[in-house]
């Protein structure tokens, strides 16, 4: 299922995908040094796609809309956005 989602994300002509990651996911050594290196390299590769936007929420940002959990916004050309 993950592979199918990634294929859709990287297919040409699809809408943009915007990800906001907490700084902790970049600094917490989950899986060990090699796994973290692979993950960071993958994020760098994905961020190069023209329809993918990755932002990092710094530790110092203590008050933000994502503090309560994930936010999903779906935008359509001919309909209002869904939050």
C-alpha positions as CSV (number, residue, x, y, z in Angstrom):
1,X,0.0,0.0,0.0
2,X,2.9,2.4,0.8
3,X,4.5,1.6,-2.5
4,X,1.3,2.4,-4.3
5,X,1.0,5.8,-2.5
6,X,4.5,6.7,-3.3
7,X,3.9,5.8,-7.0
8,X,0.9,8.1,-7.0
9,X,2.8,10.9,-5.3
10,X,5.7,10.8,-7.8
11,X,3.6,10.3,-10.9
12,X,3.5,13.4,-13.2
13,X,0.5,15.6,-13.3
14,X,-0.7,15.0,-9.7
15,X,-1.4,17.7,-7.2
16,X,1.1,18.9,-4.7
17,X,1.8,17.2,-1.4
18,X,2.9,19.3,1.5
19,X,4.4,17.8,4.6
20,X,5.3,19.5,7.9
21,X,7.6,17.4,10.0
22,X,8.4,18.0,13.7
23,X,12.2,18.6,14.2
24,X,12.2,15.6,16.6
25,X,11.8,13.2,13.7
26,X,15.1,14.4,12.3
27,X,17.0,14.4,15.5
28,X,15.7,11.3,17.3
29,X,18.0,8.4,16.4
30,X,15.3,5.9,15.7
31,X,16.6,2.7,14.1
32,X,20.2,3.6,14.6
33,X,22.7,5.8,12.7
34,X,22.5,4.0,9.4
35,X,18.7,4.0,9.3
36,X,18.6,7.7,10.1
37,X,21.1,8.4,7.4
38,X,19.0,6.5,4.9
39,X,15.8,8.3,6.0
40,X,17.4,11.7,5.7
41,X,18.8,10.9,2.2
42,X,15.3,9.8,1.2
43,X,13.7,13.0,2.5
44,X,16.3,15.0,0.5
45,X,15.4,13.0,-2.7
46,X,11.7,13.4,-2.2
47,X,12.0,17.1,-1.5
48,X,13.5,17.5,-5.0
49,X,10.2,16.6,-6.7
50,X,8.4,19.7,-8.0
51,X,5.1,18.6,-6.4
52,X,6.4,17.8,-3.0
53,X,7.0,20.4,-0.2
54,X,8.6,19.5,3.1
55,X,8.8,21.9,6.0
56,X,10.3,21.3,9.4
57,X,8.5,22.6,12.5
58,X,11.3,23.7,14.8
59,X,11.4,22.8,18.6
60,X,11.0,26.5,19.4
61,X,7.5,26.6,17.7
62,X,5.3,25.8,20.7
63,X,2.0,27.1,19.5
64,X,0.8,26.0,16.1
65,X,-2.3,24.4,14.5
66,X,-0.6,21.0,14.3
67,X,0.0,20.8,18.0
68,X,-3.3,18.9,18.5
69,X,-2.5,16.2,15.9
70,X,-2.3,15.8,12.1
71,X,-4.0,18.2,9.8
72,X,-5.2,17.2,6.4
73,X,-6.2,19.8,3.8
74,X,-7.6,18.7,0.5
75,X,-8.0,21.3,-2.1
76,X,-10.0,21.1,-5.3
77,X,-10.0,23.3,-8.4
78,X,-13.8,23.6,-8.5
79,X,-14.8,23.0,-4.8
80,X,-14.0,24.5,-1.4
81,X,-11.1,23.0,0.5
82,X,-11.7,20.3,3.1
83,X,-9.9,20.5,6.5
